[in-house]
Amino acid sequence: MTVTVTITPDDIIYSPSNIVKHGEEVEFKLQGVASAQVVFKNGTTCLSGPGSFVLDTSSPLAQESDQQVTQTCLKRLYPFDVVVPAPPPSQAASFIGSNAETKKGGLDVTTDPPEETK
């Protein structure tokens, strides 16, 4: 099963949920946002990729990130921040005083790694 994490201007949407299992695929993608940086707290991630990565719609290769939940990560919540740059000045009225918006998210690893068949 694949868990999709969609980053929108208003929220982080998980489909079907933020609960993941060892070995599952996790896809981060953008919707209505030109770019975003995903930063796992303290660089600790449950995913096969780095603890921080950037998504950007200007490049087809950078607008999505497909990763896998590692077999060795601990069973717990892995919080992350999504930093979305401020909109262009003409749309920035609600962002006065800041140049980025940070959204909070997390992936919840809930099961132990699968046991090998004997």
Secondary structure, 3 states (H helix, E strand, C coil): CEEEEEECCCCEEEECCCEECCCCEEEEEECCCCEEEEEEHHHCCCECCCCEEEEECCCCCCCEEEEEECCCCCCCEEEEEEEEECCCHHHHHHHCCCCEEEEEEEEEECCCCCCCCC
